[in-house]
Amino acid sequence: MLQALNRLARALGVLCALALSGAWAFVLWVPSAGLTLPGVSVVMALLLVVFAVFAGIASAYGHAAVVALFFLASFFPIGFILFFWTTTDDWLRYVGWVDLGLLLAAVLMWATARRLARAA
């Protein structure tokens, strides 16, 4: 059961990272899509794409601490503000929710990996 939960956490982390990198990359390279970046520079959006890619790689390998660090690096400069202070039902609010999925994946990976190591 713990092994399955650990794999589910890894899959959740990879899916959230794919969604985040896809959303930020789409906004960067398809400017006519109608998705705007109010208050977010292109450099910051490119950095968030890189963070999401590395979070996905770390999640695939089960490194919960690295996924948590990339969650902190991506959520608090942008995701936190967009999540709580975006008044409309904008696409940026969903980016905040997906960022929280990275945190959930990191917590699940950390909890199950510790118990799996104790059981082995």
Residue pairs with C-beta under 8 A, 6 or more apart in sequence:
2 112
2 115
2 116
2 119
3 112
3 116
5 108
5 112
6 62
6 108
6 109
6 112
6 113
6 116
8 108
9 59
9 104
9 105
9 106
9 108
9 109
9 112
10 59
10 60
10 62
10 105
10 109
12 59
12 101
12 104
12 105
12 108
13 55
13 56
13 58
13 59
13 60
13 67
13 101
13 102
13 105
13 106
13 109
14 56
14 59
14 60
15 101
16 55
16 59
16 98
16 99
16 101
16 102
16 105
17 52
17 53
17 55
17 56
17 59
17 102
18 52
18 56
19 98
19 101
20 48
20 49
20 51
20 52
20 55
20 74
20 95
20 98
20 99
20 102
21 49
21 52
21 53
21 56
23 91
23 94
23 95
23 98
24 45
24 46
24 48
24 49
24 52
24 95
25 49
26 33
26 35
27 33
27 35
27 37
27 45
28 42
28 45
28 46
28 49
35 91
37 45
40 78
44 77
44 78
48 74
48 78
51 70
51 73
51 74
52 70
52 74
54 66
54 70
55 66
55 67
55 70
55 71
55 74
55 102
58 66
58 67
58 70
59 67
59 102
59 105
59 106
59 109
62 109
62 113
63 109
64 106
64 107
64 109
64 110
64 113
65 106
65 110
67 102
67 105
67 106
67 109
68 103
68 106
68 107
68 110
70 102
71 99
71 102
71 103
71 106
74 99
74 102
75 83
75 96
75 99
75 100
75 102
75 103
78 95
79 95
79 96
79 99
79 100
80 96
82 90
82 92
82 93
82 95
82 96
83 93
83 95
83 96
83 97
83 99
83 100
84 96
86 92
86 93
86 96
